[in-house]
Amino acid sequence: MSLALGSVADDYTGASDLANTLTKGGLRTVQTIGIPADDLDLAGVDAVVVALKSRSIPAAEAVARSRAAEAWLRGRGAAHVLFKICSTFDSTDAGNIGPVMDALRAEANAAIALVTPAFPETGRTVYQGNLFVGAVPLDESPLKDHPLNPMRDANLVRVLARQSAAPVGLVDFATVARGPEAVAARLDALAAEGVGAAIADAVVEADLETLGTAALGHRVSVGASGLGLGLARALVAAGRASAPGRAADLGAPVGGLAACLAGSCSQATLGQIAAAEALMPVRRLDPERLLAGESETEAEIEAVLAWAGAHIGTGPVLVASSAEPATVRSLQARHGGDRVGHAIEGALARIAEALVARGVRRLVVAGGETSGAVVDRLGLKAFRLGPEIAAGVPVLRTLGQGDDMLLALKSGNFGGRDFFPRALDLMR
């Protein structure tokens, strides 16, 4: 069976967001962690989202991984591949969005790629090429302070042009308002001028449907889950995919112990942790101990596990490394951003592994990099999609893992203050 759509996602939580969106849009979707085995059963599957952890690694490595994933998807018949990125366009001037986009476009022999991170449902819109978070430009919003990839320019034409080897153009709102044919004509005109990518405006959900229809005329596109929604609806409308009508049934309850881990320092996650403290035991990691050498790291992890063991038998527990942005900046200034991030992610991944060994079968993880580290440590390979916890965050059930688990992998900024208890309520 040929896939209606393939996607290469640059982080695990973003992949879950997209897979959830495609499912709601009418595509029967599987999310994999890394490039799947050749014998993955795709019977009855419309779309596969290959989740990579490539957003913040060296550009050459991100390109190599993304090309390999795209080749696997093309080999399963995917005529169109979406390179899924964050809705805040997280990247530095060296990449990785531009280099990966250039590579996938070259592999597909595509003249131009439509690019948009817009997703109005989550407050991300693009107007005249500028990315807005709610009512303010990205570089004036709290999201500008991403600890790994801070964003200081809301104009995505400029941002992408600094990364891509090809010129970057714009499909403005007036063109999008005229419909898919006008967008297609604009893309063709830009391609004739030698432009390799075009940032597309999108202000309301209907704009995503217009862009999805136009993007399917090309072999590659780049965007957040909003563009995925437009692609899904366009495929269903064209009769190239069959809509199941609801999210996949997760089957029999999994049961087992439950735990939450939080590595994000976003304002949303900090509020969620504060709200959870009234409902479950919360233990905060000491980042200074994690950075003080191997013996101190081991001692901190053992202390956390001892604490969890004393509480988890009576209900869920939450382990958090999250700190206020000023505290994070201070740590990064003294120890280096990469070292701080890797120390925290590694510790939480080891804690997750130990908790699963002790019977945890329902696991909620907040933070994109943390989720990636946890999933890698646990060796998880593929998921079925379940009910949506919050916009962009589904329940996931592991595939082919022996003892089934339920997980929720959340980007830092997603979900309301009640995210942790809501997730656990849906994970049975």
Buried (B, 14 or more C-beta within 10 A) or exposed (E): EEBBBBBBBBBBBBBBBBBBBBBBBBBBBBBBBBBBEEEBEBEEBBBBBBBBBBBBBEBEEBBBBBBBBBEBBBEBEBBBBBBBBBBBBBBBEEBBBBBBBBBBBBBBEBBBBBBBBBBBBBBBBBBEBBBBBEEEBBBEBEBBBBBBBEBEBBBBBBBBBBBBEBBBBBBBBEBBBEBBEBBBEBBEEBBEEEBBBBBBBBBEBBBBBBBBBBBBBBBBBBBBBBBBBBBBBBBBBEEBBBBBEEBBEBEEEBEBBBBBBBBBBBBBBBBBBEBBEEBBBBBBBBBEBBBBEEEBBEBBBEBBBEBBEEBBEEEBBBBBBBBEBEEBBEBBEEBEBEBBBBBBBBBBBBBBBBBBEBBBBBBBBBBBBBBBBBBBBBEBBBBBBBBBBBBBBBBBBBBEBEEBBBBBBBBBBBBEBBBBBBBBEBBE
